[in-house]
């Protein structure tokens, strides 16, 4: 189902397109983002017995670093990362290692020391723990004590999106026009709707819809559309009061989509068909494709990758 607007919505479209082209920042600031990272990563077993899927690499950066970079581009200053006790290695990865610092200094490799912590010094990283895998809604709720502003992002590290401007920036532009919770969506094949949260939305413009309903992992027959939620949310702080009232849904878990559905009647929710290419790095093929696409843009590796791709294509 494609969101198509009639002519009465052309003014809305012009606003978004003009605003997207401007490189200036939105007047709205969202300083905090929640990153749920407590999942087990079963699609990558046995690797994920010891290495969290969020730390798997896309070229020379982890998936988590790509999500951090996207958030920082939108003005995020603090990331609240939700992990399990079994994934303490994520915390270790982003903390300073005195052993490595000393090792590099002793070998006159001081130039490599800044690479040990990939986050800028002004970015705050807070870790909270989800003791049981009770669903995305529950994971987000685990961060509630740390959210101090009226709005915050939820960024799923399984969804790596190659977009300019980044999707978080796009969501800010949508919010600037109409102050509502906003979720990023894209069309998926109908046979895949059972894997996602699916929205039913009334078109506001070519890319923006007023959400009427949202269903977690419906069957093809039950799905109201094929517009799937894609791991980028701009939510109000009061979403937590809806999460605590949410009963277990699909898979017996507390679903974020169910909490969002309950907020629709009170504040309204917008969906936004973002511009960009999304990769599901929570499964092997998606991670492989992300590596290929990003390597073709990498300043060091792109020429060699292009030659290899051409050579392989010629041999097919």
C-alpha positions in Angstrom: 0.0 0.0 0.0 1.6 3.2 -1.1 0.7 6.5 0.6 -0.4 8.8 -2.2 -1.7 12.3 -1.6 -4.2 14.3 -3.5 -3.5 17.8 -4.8 -4.8 19.4 -1.5 -1.7 18.0 0.2 0.8 19.6 -2.3 1.6 22.4 0.2 2.6 19.7 2.8 4.9 18.0 0.3 6.6 21.2 -0.7 7.3 22.0 3.0 8.9 18.6 3.5 10.9 18.6 0.3 12.2 22.1 0.8 13.0 21.5 4.4 14.9 18.3 3.6 17.1 20.1 1.2 18.1 22.7 3.8 21.1 21.6 5.8 20.1 23.7 8.8 19.0 22.0 11.9 15.4 21.7 13.0 14.3 24.1 15.8 13.3 21.1 17.8 16.0 19.3 19.8 15.9 15.7 20.8 18.9 15.1 23.0 18.3 11.5 24.1 17.9 8.1 22.3 17.1 4.7 23.6 18.8 1.8 21.8 17.4 -1.7 22.7 20.3 -4.1 22.4 19.4 -7.0 24.8 18.3 -9.5 22.0 20.0 -12.8 21.7 20.8 -12.6 18.0 19.8 -16.2 17.3 20.1 -15.7 13.5 23.9 -15.5 14.0 24.4 -18.5 16.3 27.0 -19.7 17.2 28.8 -16.4 16.7 26.4 -14.5 19.0 27.2 -16.9 21.9 30.2 -14.6 22.6 29.9 -11.6 20.2 26.7 -9.5 20.3 25.1 -8.9 16.9 25.3 -5.2 17.6 29.1 -5.4 17.5 29.2 -7.3 14.2 31.1 -5.1 11.7 30.0 -3.2 8.6 33.5 -2.7 7.1 35.4 -1.0 9.9 32.7 0.0 12.3 30.2 -2.0 14.3 26.4 -1.8 13.6 26.0 0.1 16.8 28.4 2.8 15.7 26.4 3.4 12.6 23.3 3.9 14.7 25.2 6.2 17.1 26.4 8.3 14.1 22.8 8.7 12.8 21.6 9.8 16.2 24.5 12.3 16.7 23.7 13.8 13.3 20.2 14.7 14.6 21.6 16.3 17.8 21.4 13.4 20.2 23.8 13.9 23.2 22.9 10.8 25.3 22.3 7.2 24.3 20.6 4.9 26.7 21.6 1.4 25.7 19.5 -1.4 27.0 21.5 -4.6 27.3 21.3 -7.9 29.2 23.9 -9.0 31.7 25.1 -11.6 29.2 26.0 -8.7 26.8 28.3 -6.8 29.1 30.9 -6.9 26.3 29.0 -4.0 24.6 29.7 -1.8 27.6 33.3 -3.0 27.6 33.7 -2.1 23.9 32.8 1.6 24.5 34.8 2.0 27.7 38.5 3.0 27.8 41.0 0.1 28.0 44.0 1.2 30.0 45.7 -2.1 29.0 45.4 -1.2 25.3 46.4 2.4 25.9 49.6 1.3 27.7 50.3 -1.4 25.1 50.1 1.1 22.2 52.2 3.8 24.0 54.9 1.3 24.7 55.1 0.5 21.0 55.0 4.2 20.0 51.6 3.7 18.4 50.0 6.7 20.1 48.2 7.7 16.9 45.9 4.6 17.4 44.8 5.5 20.9 41.9 7.7 19.7 40.4 4.8 17.8 39.9 2.8 21.0 36.7 4.7 21.8 34.8 5.6 18.7 32.4 8.0 20.4 33.0 11.7 20.6 34.0 12.8 24.2 30.9 15.0 24.5 28.5 12.1 24.0 27.1 10.5 27.1 26.5 6.7 27.1 24.2 5.2 29.7 23.7 1.5 30.1 20.6 -0.1 31.7 19.8 -3.8 32.0 16.8 -5.8 30.8 16.8 -8.9 33.1 14.3 -10.9 30.9 13.6 -10.7 27.2 10.0 -9.5 27.6 9.6 -7.6 24.3 10.6 -4.3 22.7 8.1 -2.3 24.7 9.6 -3.7 27.9 13.1 -3.0 26.7 12.2 0.7 26.0 10.5 1.0 29.4 13.7 -0.2 31.1 15.2 3.2 30.1 12.3 5.3 31.5 14.2 6.6 34.6 16.8 8.2 32.4 14.6 10.1 30.0 14.5 13.7 31.1 13.1 15.5 28.1 9.7 15.6 26.6 10.7 13.6 23.5 13.2 10.9 22.6 14.3 8.6 19.8 14.1 4.8 19.8 16.7 3.5 17.4 16.9 -0.2 16.6 20.5 -1.3 15.8 19.2 -4.2 13.6 18.0 -1.5 11.1 20.9 0.2 9.4 19.6 2.8 6.9 21.7 4.5 4.3 20.0 7.9 3.8 20.9 11.5 3.3 19.7 13.2 5.3 19.7 10.4 8.0 16.3 9.1 8.9 16.4 10.6 12.4 16.8 14.1 10.8 13.9 13.3 8.5 11.7 12.5 11.5 12.6 15.8 13.1 11.5 17.6 10.0 8.1 15.8 10.0 7.7 16.6 13.7 8.4 20.3 13.1 5.4 20.5 10.8 3.0 18.7 13.1 4.0 17.9 16.7 3.0 14.2 16.9 4.9 11.0 17.7 6.4 9.9 14.4 7.5 6.5 13.2 9.5 5.5 10.2 7.9 3.0 7.8 8.5 1.5 4.4 6.7 -0.9 2.1 7.5 -4.5 2.4 6.4 -7.5 0.3 3.0 -8.8 1.4 4.5 -12.2 2.3 6.8 -10.4 4.8 4.1 -8.5 6.8 4.1 -11.2 9.5 7.6 -10.1 10.5 6.9 -6.5 11.3 4.6 -4.0 13.0 2.2 -2.9 10.3 0.5 0.5 10.1 -2.8 1.6 8.7 -2.5 5.3 7.8 -4.6 8.0 6.2 -2.4 10.0 3.7 -1.4 13.5 4.8 1.2 13.8 2.0 3.1 11.6 -0.3 5.3 10.4 2.6 3.4 11.2 5.7 0.3 9.4 7.1 -1.9 9.8 10.1 -1.8 6.4 11.8 -5.2 4.9 12.4 -4.0 1.5 13.6 -0.9 -0.4 14.1 -0.6 -4.2 14.4 2.3 -6.3 15.5 3.2 -9.2 13.1 -0.2 -9.8 11.6 -0.9 -12.5 9.1 -1.2 -11.5 5.5 -5.0 -11.7 5.8 -5.1 -9.5 8.9 -2.6 -6.9 7.8 -4.2 -3.5 7.1 -1.4 -2.6 4.7 2.1 -3.5 3.8 3.7 -0.4 5.4 6.1 -1.8 8.0 7.7 0.0 11.0 11.4 0.2 10.5 13.3 0.8 13.7 13.2 4.6 14.0 10.7 6.2 16.4 10.3 9.8 17.7 8.2 9.3 20.8 6.9 11.4 23.7 8.0 10.7 27.3 4.5 9.8 28.3 4.7 6.7 26.1 6.0 5.0 29.3 2.6 5.4 30.9 1.1 3.5 28.0 3.7 0.8 28.1 3.0 0.0 31.7 -0.7 -0.6 30.8 0.2 -2.8 27.8 -0.6 -6.4 28.2 1.6 -9.1 26.5 0.8 -9.3 22.8 2.4 -11.1 19.8 4.8 -13.8 21.0 3.7 -13.2 24.6 5.8 -10.1 24.7 5.1 -6.5 25.7 5.1 -4.9 22.3 6.0 -1.2 21.6 3.5 -1.2 18.7 0.7 -2.0 21.2 1.6 1.0 23.4 1.8 3.2 20.3 -1.7 2.0 19.2 -3.1 3.1 22.5 -1.6 6.6 22.2 -3.2 7.2 18.8 -6.5 8.4 20.2 -4.9 10.8 22.6 -2.2 12.6 20.7 -2.3 11.1 17.2 0.7 9.4 15.5 2.3 10.1 12.2 4.0 7.5 9.9 6.7 8.6 7.6 7.8 6.7 4.5 11.5 7.6 4.7 13.9 8.2 1.9 16.9 5.8 2.0 17.9 2.2 1.8 17.4 -0.1 4.8 19.4 -3.2 5.7 18.2 -5.8 8.2 21.5 -6.5 9.9 19.8 -8.8 12.3 20.1 -11.6 9.7 23.2 -12.7 7.7 22.1 -11.6 4.2 21.2 -8.1 5.4 24.6 -7.7 7.1 26.3 -9.0 3.9 24.4 -6.5 1.7 25.1 -3.7 4.1 28.8 -4.5 3.9 28.7 -4.5 0.2 26.9 -1.2 -0.2 28.9 0.7 2.4 32.2 -0.7 1.1 31.4 0.7 -2.4 31.3 4.1 -0.7 34.3 3.7 1.6 37.2 6.1 0.7 39.8 3.4 1.2 38.2 0.2 -0.1 35.7 1.4 -2.8 38.0 1.1 -5.8 39.1 -2.5 -4.9 35.6 -3.5 -4.2 34.3 -2.1 -7.5 37.0 -4.0 -9.4 36.1 -7.2 -7.6 32.4 -6.7 -8.2 33.0 -6.1 -11.9 35.2 -9.2 -12.1 32.7 -11.4 -10.4 29.8 -10.0 -12.6 31.8 -10.7 -15.7 32.2 -14.3 -14.7 28.5 -14.9 -14.1 
